[in-house]
Amino acid sequence: MDKIFLDEAVAELHSIQDMIRWAVSRFSAANIYYGHGTDNPWDEAVALVLATLYLPIDIDNDTRHARLTVSERQRIVERIMVRIQERKPVPYITNQAWFCHMPFYVDERVLIPRSPIGELIEQRFSPWLDGRDVTRILDLCTGSGCIGIACAHYFPEAEVDITDLSKDALAVAERNIEEHGMLHQVTPIHSDLFRAIPEGEKYDLIVTNPPYVDAEDMSDLPGEYQHEPAVALAAGTDGLKLVNRILANAGKHLKEGGILICEVGNSEVHMNHQYPELPIVWLEFERGGSGVFLITKEDLDQHADLFSLYKD
């Protein structure tokens, strides 16, 4: 789009509602891909416009028709064009993503939070942890820290360790720990999965959203996903490169009766093919999502021979 067209948009679009309507039209015409917090042009436009104005999603109708300053309109139009021309996801443009009703700082050092595991956290992993005194939680491959920090919020009595191989990702996680006031509850650890976890350290819950995209899916990802760190997505030919190691080593770091929750996305088919005899539970979600399984410490220990090649 040329500068004259954009200048006209800035001049003629006066209210928040005008900007949202214009963004919807531009997004629809550009055929952008949705998958980082929204699934349609209207919600995408609302997220971008309101975050740019530092306003909550649930503003009232009167506020929607409030007039904007010229500088506000220019900023919104600029961001709309970045979303279209660069195919950059909205959370990277606004540096904000929501997970478990909590805001998180994000940039291109980490994946954008979108895991269905959030629904499990909000339910305190019921019924799997019902009646259990949960005091220790481990979040592997934490990225922005969203899963571990949300666990700390919903289990205020628990100490939470979060790990990542990427020091850049941990820097983002540390920022979110501080912004959520979790410095005394959430501990970031630079680690290649379990390797920096002391031998005798055990947890009630290990939860992980590791890289799991297989080679075929990596080659087919829409442009929006090219902004995310490939190391946080790609996991070999079958997507199980890290999952195999997690299965092999999680048992020794779980307390008796503890559970492992692991997301594998579309690599669910590879999991079922490689481990047909493994007694895993594939979890269902009310708000959509799939490819997340649960397995107990006891079942991991009983079937340890299946993962012997992958022990650290």
DATATA-V287451 format. One line per field, one symbol per residue. ss: DSSP state (@ for helix, = for strand, . for the rest). phi: phi as a letter, one per 30 degrees, with the letter a starting at -180 (. if undefined). burial: + if it has 16 or more other ideal C-beta (glycine too) atoms within 10 Angstrom, else -. A space follows every 50 residues. Layout:
ss: ???
phi: ???
burial: ???
//
This chain:
ss: ..@@@@@@@@@@..=@@@@@@@@@@@@@@@..........@@@@@@@@@@ @@........@@@@..=..@@@@@@@@@@@@@@@@....@@@@@..===. .===............@@@@@@.............=====.....@@@@@ @@@@....======..@@@@@@@@@@@@@......=====.......... ..======....=.@@@@@@..@@@@@..@@@.=......@@@@@@@@@@ @@@==========.@@@@@@@@@@......==.........=====@@@@ @@.@@@@@@@..
phi: .ddddddddddccccededddddeddddddhdcclbkbbadddddddddd ddchcddcdddddecddcdddddddddeddddeddchddeeddchbbcbh ibdbdbbddbddeaddeeddddchhdcdceicddcbbbcdhdididdddd ddddbddccbcbbaddddddddddddeddcicecbccdbdadhcdcdeec dbbdbcbabdebddeddedcddeedddddedccdbieciceddeddddcd edccdeidbccbcbhddeddddddbdcddccddcbdcjjaicbbbdeddd ddceddcedcdd
burial: --------++--+--+-+++-+++-++----+-+-+++--+--+++++++ +++----------+---+---++--++-++--++--++++++++-+++++ -+-+++--+++++++++++++---+--++----+-+++++++++++++++ +++++--+++++++++--++-++-+++--+-+--++-+--+-++--+--- -+++++++++++++--++--+--++-+++--+++++-+++++++++++++ ++++---++++++++-++-++---+--+-+--+-----+-+++++++-++ --+--++--+--
//
